[in-house]
Amino acid sequence: MKGLNQMKINQEELKKAAGEASIKYVEDGMKIGLGSGSTVYWLIQALGQYIKDGGKIEGIPSSEQTQRWAAEAGVPLTTFSKVEQLDVTIDGADEVDKNLQLIKGGGGALFREKIIAAAAKTLIIIVDETKKVKQLGRFPLPVEVLPFGWEVTANRISKLGGKPELRKKDGDIYRSDNGNYILDCSFSYIADPAILESQLKNIVGVVETGLFVNMADKVIVGKLDGLEVIEKNCEGGG
């Protein structure tokens, strides 16, 4: 038990390191997409300090949880009614492969996360080293679906080789911030993320998938031996 607790402490330290390191890419006047999840929590804390030190930025949160964290940290927020494009979006991920393809949505905010990712000039992903994989698929792929007819949608996803499981929380069906259901789909491995993304999006009832294909520009990885920065079309390092 002591060893397990120590692993959790170490992992949290790596998340904090990655979150804080992403601040170097933040500049005054930027409009920033704020992702969701435990690593983004540390980004929000760092942004709060940036504001206290006189920095000026505005963020658009991808989830109600992130919005609460930002309010507590004193990070000013805005909306897409006032901002057409974001300078940068900083978010976490559940899996990152060597080509910077991602699985996201473990926290249930994948739809809004993809909106702020697509709206940004640059997408920076912050993770601890446990999220790096050779091939996507070990983590069940979250797929957001409409509640109406979700059983039919799940059946069609299963024909693509996945095993959908309706996400539940505290014994009740989990609903995203958009009021939809999440199907966590086990594929074992995903040979071609782009093809699977297209196939899933063609299923009526699928709102969005947790596959973020060719979207990440930079990944900051918190590791026990320091930080690793991987950029698109680069092998890594930094």
FIMAR-534006 format. One record per residue (C-alpha): residue number from 1; residue in one letter; chain; x, y, z. Coordinates in steps of 0.25 Angstrom, whole numbers, plus 5000, padded with zeros to 4 digits. Each point is the difference from the previous one (the first is absolute). Layout:
{NUM, "A", "A", {X, Y, Z}}
...
END
This chain:
{1, "M", "A", {5000, 5000, 5000}}
{2, "K", "A", {5011, 5009, 5003}}
{3, "G", "A", {5007, 4998, 4987}}
{4, "L", "A", {4987, 5003, 4993}}
{5, "N", "A", {4998, 5013, 5007}}
{6, "Q", "A", {5014, 5004, 4997}}
{7, "M", "A", {4997, 4997, 4985}}
{8, "K", "A", {4988, 5009, 5000}}
{9, "I", "A", {5008, 5011, 5007}}
{10, "N", "A", {5011, 4999, 4990}}
{11, "Q", "A", {4990, 5000, 4988}}
{12, "E", "A", {4993, 5013, 5006}}
{13, "E", "A", {5014, 5006, 5001}}
{14, "L", "A", {5002, 4997, 4985}}
{15, "K", "A", {4987, 5006, 4996}}
{16, "K", "A", {5003, 5012, 5008}}
{17, "A", "A", {5013, 5002, 4993}}
{18, "A", "A", {4994, 4998, 4986}}
{19, "G", "A", {4989, 5010, 5004}}
{20, "E", "A", {5009, 5011, 5005}}
{21, "A", "A", {5010, 4998, 4988}}
{22, "S", "A", {4989, 5004, 4990}}
{23, "I", "A", {5000, 5014, 5006}}
{24, "K", "A", {5012, 5003, 4992}}
{25, "Y", "A", {4991, 5000, 4988}}
{26, "V", "A", {4991, 5010, 5005}}
{27, "E", "A", {5001, 5015, 4997}}
{28, "D", "A", {4993, 5012, 5004}}
{29, "G", "A", {4987, 5003, 4993}}
{30, "M", "A", {4998, 4986, 4995}}
{31, "K", "A", {4986, 4993, 5000}}
{32, "I", "A", {5002, 4986, 5005}}
{33, "G", "A", {4992, 4987, 4999}}
{34, "L", "A", {5000, 4993, 5014}}
{35, "G", "A", {4999, 4985, 4999}}
{36, "S", "A", {4995, 4991, 5011}}
{37, "G", "A", {5006, 4990, 5009}}
{38, "S", "A", {5009, 4998, 5011}}
{39, "T", "A", {5013, 5005, 4993}}
{40, "V", "A", {4992, 5012, 4995}}
{41, "Y", "A", {4997, 5003, 5015}}
{42, "W", "A", {5015, 5004, 5001}}
{43, "L", "A", {5000, 5008, 4988}}
{44, "I", "A", {4988, 5008, 5006}}
{45, "Q", "A", {5008, 5002, 5013}}
{46, "A", "A", {5012, 5005, 4992}}
{47, "L", "A", {4991, 5010, 4992}}
{48, "G", "A", {4994, 5005, 5013}}
{49, "Q", "A", {5014, 5004, 5005}}
{50, "Y", "A", {5003, 5006, 4986}}
{51, "I", "A", {4988, 5009, 5002}}
{52, "K", "A", {5005, 5004, 5014}}
{53, "D", "A", {5013, 5003, 4994}}
{54, "G", "A", {4994, 5010, 4991}}
{55, "G", "A", {4997, 4992, 4988}}
{56, "K", "A", {4988, 5002, 4991}}
{57, "I", "A", {4993, 4988, 4993}}
{58, "E", "A", {4986, 4995, 4998}}
{59, "G", "A", {4996, 4986, 4999}}
{60, "I", "A", {4989, 4991, 4995}}
{61, "P", "A", {4997, 4988, 5008}}
{62, "S", "A", {4996, 4986, 4995}}
{63, "S", "A", {4992, 4996, 5012}}
{64, "E", "A", {4993, 5004, 5011}}
{65, "Q", "A", {5011, 4995, 5010}}
{66, "T", "A", {5010, 5008, 4992}}
{67, "Q", "A", {4991, 5012, 5001}}
{68, "R", "A", {5000, 4998, 5015}}
{69, "W", "A", {5015, 4999, 5002}}
{70, "A", "A", {5002, 5012, 4991}}
{71, "A", "A", {4991, 5008, 5009}}
{72, "E", "A", {5006, 4995, 5013}}
{73, "A", "A", {5014, 5004, 4994}}
{74, "G", "A", {4996, 5013, 4995}}
{75, "V", "A", {5002, 4997, 4985}}
{76, "P", "A", {4991, 5010, 4992}}
{77, "L", "A", {4991, 4992, 4990}}
{78, "T", "A", {4993, 5004, 4987}}
{79, "T", "A", {4991, 4993, 4990}}
{80, "F", "A", {5000, 4997, 4985}}
{81, "S", "A", {4989, 5011, 4998}}
{82, "K", "A", {5012, 5010, 5003}}
{83, "V", "A", {5012, 4992, 4994}}
{84, "E", "A", {5001, 4994, 4986}}
{85, "Q", "A", {5013, 4993, 5002}}
{86, "L", "A", {5009, 4995, 5011}}
{87, "D", "A", {5015, 5003, 5000}}
{88, "V", "A", {5002, 4986, 5007}}
{89, "T", "A", {4993, 4989, 5007}}
{90, "I", "A", {5007, 4992, 5011}}
{91, "D", "A", {4993, 4987, 5004}}
{92, "G", "A", {5004, 4986, 5005}}
{93, "A", "A", {4998, 4987, 4994}}
{94, "D", "A", {4997, 4985, 5004}}
{95, "E", "A", {5010, 4995, 4989}}
{96, "V", "A", {5010, 5006, 4991}}
{97, "D", "A", {5007, 4991, 4989}}
{98, "K", "A", {5013, 5003, 4993}}
{99, "N", "A", {4993, 5008, 4989}}
{100, "L", "A", {4993, 5009, 5010}}
{101, "Q", "A", {4986, 4994, 4998}}
{102, "L", "A", {4992, 5000, 5012}}
{103, "I", "A", {4989, 4993, 5008}}
{104, "K", "A", {4993, 5010, 5009}}
{105, "G", "A", {4986, 5000, 5007}}
{106, "G", "A", {5003, 4992, 5013}}
{107, "G", "A", {4994, 5012, 5008}}
{108, "G", "A", {4988, 5001, 4990}}
{109, "A", "A", {5003, 5013, 4994}}
{110, "L", "A", {5005, 4996, 4986}}
{111, "F", "A", {4990, 5007, 4992}}
{112, "R", "A", {5003, 5014, 5006}}
{113, "E", "A", {5015, 4996, 5000}}
{114, "K", "A", {5000, 4998, 4985}}
{115, "I", "A", {4993, 5013, 4998}}
{116, "I", "A", {5010, 5008, 5007}}
{117, "A", "A", {5011, 4992, 4994}}
{118, "A", "A", {4995, 5002, 4986}}
{119, "A", "A", {4998, 5015, 5003}}
{120, "A", "A", {5015, 5002, 5004}}
{121, "K", "A", {5012, 5004, 4991}}
{122, "T", "A", {5008, 4990, 5009}}
{123, "L", "A", {4996, 4988, 5008}}
{124, "I", "A", {5010, 4997, 5012}}
{125, "I", "A", {4997, 4986, 5007}}
{126, "I", "A", {5005, 4999, 5014}}
{127, "V", "A", {5002, 4986, 5006}}
{128, "D", "A", {5008, 4991, 5010}}
{129, "E", "A", {5008, 4989, 4994}}
{130, "T", "A", {4990, 4989, 5002}}
{131, "K", "A", {4992, 5006, 4989}}
{132, "K", "A", {5010, 4997, 4989}}
{133, "V", "A", {4997, 4987, 4992}}
{134, "K", "A", {5005, 4994, 4988}}
{135, "Q", "A", {4986, 4998, 4994}}
{136, "L", "A", {4987, 5006, 5004}}
{137, "G", "A", {4989, 4991, 5006}}
{138, "R", "A", {5004, 4994, 5013}}
{139, "F", "A", {4992, 5011, 5007}}
{140, "P", "A", {4985, 4998, 4996}}
{141, "L", "A", {4996, 5010, 4989}}
{142, "P", "A", {4989, 5010, 5005}}
{143, "V", "A", {4989, 5003, 4990}}
{144, "E", "A", {4989, 5010, 5003}}
{145, "V", "A", {4987, 4996, 4995}}
{146, "L", "A", {4985, 5005, 5001}}
{147, "P", "A", {4992, 4993, 5011}}
{148, "F", "A", {4989, 4997, 4990}}
{149, "G", "A", {5003, 4987, 4994}}
{150, "W", "A", {5013, 4998, 5006}}
{151, "E", "A", {4998, 4985, 5000}}
{152, "V", "A", {5000, 5001, 4985}}
{153, "T", "A", {5012, 5009, 4999}}
{154, "A", "A", {5008, 4990, 5009}}
{155, "N", "A", {4996, 4988, 4992}}
{156, "R", "A", {5005, 5007, 4987}}
{157, "I", "A", {5013, 5004, 5007}}
{158, "S", "A", {5002, 4985, 5004}}
{159, "K", "A", {5000, 4997, 4985}}
{160, "L", "A", {5013, 5008, 4999}}
{161, "G", "A", {5006, 4991, 5010}}
{162, "G", "A", {4998, 5008, 5013}}
{163, "K", "A", {4994, 4995, 5012}}
{164, "P", "A", {4991, 5012, 5005}}
{165, "E", "A", {4997, 5001, 5015}}
{166, "L", "A", {4990, 5011, 5005}}
{167, "R", "A", {5007, 5009, 5009}}
{168, "K", "A", {4994, 5001, 5014}}
{169, "K", "A", {5004, 5008, 5012}}
{170, "D", "A", {4995, 4997, 5015}}
{171, "G", "A", {4991, 4989, 4994}}
{172, "D", "A", {4993, 5010, 4990}}
{173, "I", "A", {5002, 5002, 4985}}
{174, "Y", "A", {5010, 5011, 4999}}
{175, "R", "A", {4997, 5012, 4992}}
{176, "S", "A", {5009, 5010, 4993}}
{177, "D", "A", {4999, 5015, 5002}}
{178, "N", "A", {4992, 4999, 4987}}
{179, "G", "A", {4990, 4991, 5006}}
{180, "N", "A", {5005, 4988, 4991}}
{181, "Y", "A", {5004, 4986, 5004}}
{182, "I", "A", {5015, 4995, 4999}}
{183, "L", "A", {5003, 4986, 4994}}
{184, "D", "A", {5014, 4995, 5004}}
{185, "C", "A", {5004, 4991, 4989}}
{186, "S", "A", {5011, 4989, 5001}}
{187, "F", "A", {5007, 4998, 4987}}
{188, "S", "A", {5013, 4994, 5006}}
{189, "Y", "A", {5008, 5007, 4990}}
{190, "I", "A", {4997, 5011, 4989}}
{191, "A", "A", {5007, 4997, 4987}}
{192, "D", "A", {4996, 5013, 4993}}
{193, "P", "A", {4994, 5011, 5009}}
{194, "A", "A", {4996, 5008, 4988}}
{195, "I", "A", {4992, 4989, 4993}}
{196, "L", "A", {4993, 4996, 5013}}
{197, "E", "A", {4997, 5015, 5003}}
{198, "S", "A", {4993, 5001, 4987}}
{199, "Q", "A", {4993, 4987, 5001}}
{200, "L", "A", {4994, 5004, 5014}}
{201, "K", "A", {4996, 5014, 4996}}
{202, "N", "A", {4992, 4993, 4988}}
{203, "I", "A", {4991, 4993, 5011}}
{204, "V", "A", {4987, 5007, 5002}}
{205, "G", "A", {4999, 5003, 5015}}
{206, "V", "A", {5015, 5003, 5002}}
{207, "V", "A", {5002, 5014, 5004}}
{208, "E", "A", {5016, 5000, 5002}}
{209, "T", "A", {5011, 4990, 5002}}
{210, "G", "A", {5012, 5001, 5009}}
{211, "L", "A", {5010, 4998, 4989}}
{212, "F", "A", {5007, 5013, 4997}}
{213, "V", "A", {5007, 4997, 4987}}
{214, "N", "A", {5011, 5009, 4994}}
{215, "M", "A", {4996, 5011, 5010}}
{216, "A", "A", {5011, 5001, 5010}}
{217, "D", "A", {5012, 5009, 4997}}
{218, "K", "A", {5008, 4998, 5013}}
{219, "V", "A", {5000, 4990, 5011}}
{220, "I", "A", {5007, 5003, 5014}}
{221, "V", "A", {5003, 4987, 5007}}
{222, "G", "A", {5003, 5000, 5015}}
{223, "K", "A", {5010, 4989, 5003}}
{224, "L", "A", {5007, 4995, 5012}}
{225, "D", "A", {5013, 5005, 4994}}
{226, "G", "A", {4995, 5013, 4995}}
{227, "L", "A", {4991, 5006, 4989}}
{228, "E", "A", {4999, 4996, 4986}}
{229, "V", "A", {4995, 5009, 4989}}
{230, "I", "A", {4995, 4993, 4987}}
{231, "E", "A", {4996, 5008, 4988}}
{232, "K", "A", {4992, 4996, 4988}}
{233, "N", "A", {5009, 4994, 4989}}
{234, "C", "A", {5012, 4999, 5010}}
{235, "E", "A", {5005, 4987, 5007}}
{236, "G", "A", {5000, 5007, 5014}}
{237, "G", "A", {5010, 5006, 5010}}
{238, "G", "A", {5001, 5014, 5005}}
END
